[in-house]
Amino acid sequence: MKNFLKLLCVIALVFSASLASGQARYDKGDFLLNGGIGLGYYYAGGVPLLLSGEWAVTDVITVGPYLGYTSYNYNWGSGYRWRYTFLDIGVRGSYHFSELFEIRNEQVDVYGGAFLGFLVSSYSGDSFFGSDNDPYAGGLRLGIHAGVRYFFSEKVAGYAELGYGIAPLSLGLTFKF
């Protein structure tokens, strides 16, 4: 059964690669728009919604803004209800390693980088000690990320990103302009 699944994965990979006509390389001045979700959140519960933009400053360096929104609720019964909302905003930069690593597949983009931003936290609800008891403080935020994109076409890619700062893993789509 395992061999059959491996064979099926190889066939699917070859088939999808033959259908795709995209290229991962971009030129200075191109713009990438990323939208996705995070699986996990470093500060609390919830599923982060993520949006970022990247301008290609060179053929291998991109910079741009990012925005993350996370919200979650607690309902402990007996009237205790809490709601936390987090807004992550800032800038991020990435270095794209495909050329350095000599990756020949033009549809694959391997990158890594860092971000600097600010976290805004809000709270509403009841607690044992009265209302407005927000244990999360906003403030300066630093983080790193490493990811890979696969271009399905010249303008659309899927991405997976590991990181520290907002979400341990994020998945989404990239649109190239």
Legacy VTK file of the C-alpha trace (Angstrom):
# vtk DataFile Version 3.0
C-alpha trace
ASCII
DATASET POLYDATA
POINTS 177 float
0.000 0.000 0.000
2.837 2.422 0.837
4.488 1.807 -2.532
1.204 2.475 -4.288
0.822 5.805 -2.456
4.405 6.764 -3.322
3.784 5.963 -6.981
0.552 7.950 -6.926
2.360 10.963 -5.425
5.103 10.806 -8.061
2.536 10.591 -10.868
0.584 13.538 -9.420
3.762 15.606 -9.100
4.863 14.888 -12.669
1.365 15.554 -14.007
0.992 18.851 -12.137
4.463 19.993 -13.196
3.700 19.289 -16.827
0.458 21.284 -16.679
1.963 24.298 -14.940
3.581 26.969 -17.055
4.615 29.424 -14.374
7.940 30.795 -13.390
9.120 31.628 -9.908
11.718 34.133 -10.927
10.703 37.743 -10.909
12.388 40.940 -11.831
13.209 44.071 -9.896
10.003 46.076 -9.501
7.582 43.122 -9.489
5.016 42.995 -6.674
3.858 39.853 -4.830
0.647 39.802 -2.774
0.372 36.977 -0.217
-2.784 35.921 1.584
-3.122 32.963 3.905
-3.910 31.469 7.278
-1.672 30.537 10.145
-1.808 27.185 11.852
-1.260 28.205 15.445
-0.529 31.580 16.995
2.420 32.352 19.254
0.596 34.630 21.682
-2.672 32.796 22.270
-5.374 30.743 20.574
-7.085 31.445 17.308
-6.288 31.137 13.623
-4.354 34.106 12.192
-5.436 35.605 8.891
-2.341 36.902 7.120
-1.769 39.419 4.343
1.553 40.731 3.089
3.051 42.451 0.099
6.544 42.174 -1.343
8.259 44.526 -3.769
11.248 43.043 -5.560
14.028 45.509 -4.703
16.454 43.285 -6.626
16.055 39.903 -8.305
16.668 38.190 -4.937
15.515 40.665 -2.232
11.914 41.641 -1.470
10.511 44.008 1.173
7.018 45.084 2.099
4.258 45.420 4.686
2.457 42.651 6.537
-0.807 42.465 8.458
-2.075 39.685 10.691
-5.454 39.426 12.417
-6.268 36.855 15.112
-9.290 36.590 17.359
-10.522 33.944 19.759
-13.163 33.494 22.441
-13.355 31.734 25.786
-16.718 30.759 27.244
-16.297 29.124 30.628
-19.991 28.970 31.457
-21.604 30.702 34.430
-21.384 33.989 32.531
-17.606 34.129 32.067
-16.927 35.156 28.475
-13.663 36.520 27.091
-12.701 37.725 23.660
-9.154 38.530 22.583
-8.215 40.258 19.354
-4.677 40.720 18.045
-3.537 42.919 15.170
0.026 42.411 13.926
1.379 45.132 11.613
4.847 45.852 10.305
7.395 45.318 7.553
9.215 42.218 6.406
12.101 41.432 4.133
13.078 38.222 2.362
16.065 36.837 0.529
15.176 34.394 -2.273
17.650 31.501 -2.362
16.674 29.725 -5.605
19.608 31.123 -7.565
22.081 30.650 -4.713
20.955 27.033 -4.172
20.992 26.491 -7.956
17.373 25.382 -8.060
16.690 24.812 -11.753
12.908 24.533 -11.498
11.628 28.030 -12.367
8.342 27.314 -10.566
9.965 26.916 -7.135
10.915 29.890 -4.964
12.768 29.211 -1.692
13.098 32.204 0.638
13.784 33.297 4.172
13.805 36.546 6.083
12.797 38.599 9.070
10.122 41.052 10.127
9.779 43.984 12.470
6.384 45.130 13.615
3.980 46.046 16.330
1.310 44.003 18.124
-1.969 45.613 19.183
-4.011 43.560 21.665
-7.572 44.112 22.810
-9.778 42.310 25.297
-13.431 42.307 26.192
-15.335 40.196 28.671
-15.619 39.182 32.274
-13.021 37.659 34.538
-12.670 36.553 38.115
-11.088 39.908 38.931
-13.530 42.169 37.101
-13.740 43.251 33.498
-10.979 44.576 31.280
-8.338 42.202 32.602
-6.079 41.868 29.502
-2.984 39.758 30.250
-1.518 40.373 26.776
0.487 43.492 26.169
1.031 44.978 22.749
4.431 46.141 21.709
7.368 45.729 19.414
7.524 42.454 17.528
10.447 40.657 15.884
10.314 37.417 13.939
11.809 35.220 11.256
10.369 33.124 8.455
11.442 30.527 5.888
9.231 29.383 3.082
8.731 27.886 -0.314
6.409 28.915 -3.134
5.261 26.810 -6.041
3.986 28.747 -9.058
0.983 27.026 -10.652
0.965 29.642 -13.394
2.972 32.745 -14.224
0.920 34.850 -11.792
-0.366 32.471 -9.066
1.540 30.401 -6.500
0.834 28.439 -3.357
3.130 28.936 -0.374
4.041 27.260 2.905
6.014 29.186 5.501
7.592 28.253 8.824
8.148 31.094 11.202
8.654 32.464 14.635
6.708 35.521 15.720
3.163 35.185 14.416
2.379 31.626 13.276
4.582 28.528 13.401
3.170 27.464 9.999
1.231 29.463 7.446
-0.300 28.353 4.151
-1.723 30.499 1.389
-1.629 31.908 -2.115
0.655 34.424 -3.783
-0.340 36.646 -6.711
2.417 38.190 -8.833
1.894 41.616 -10.411
LINES 1 178
177 0 1 2 3 4 5 6 7 8 9 10 11 12 13 14 15 16 17 18 19 20 21 22 23 24 25 26 27 28 29 30 31 32 33 34 35 36 37 38 39 40 41 42 43 44 45 46 47 48 49 50 51 52 53 54 55 56 57 58 59 60 61 62 63 64 65 66 67 68 69 70 71 72 73 74 75 76 77 78 79 80 81 82 83 84 85 86 87 88 89 90 91 92 93 94 95 96 97 98 99 100 101 102 103 104 105 106 107 108 109 110 111 112 113 114 115 116 117 118 119 120 121 122 123 124 125 126 127 128 129 130 131 132 133 134 135 136 137 138 139 140 141 142 143 144 145 146 147 148 149 150 151 152 153 154 155 156 157 158 159 160 161 162 163 164 165 166 167 168 169 170 171 172 173 174 175 176
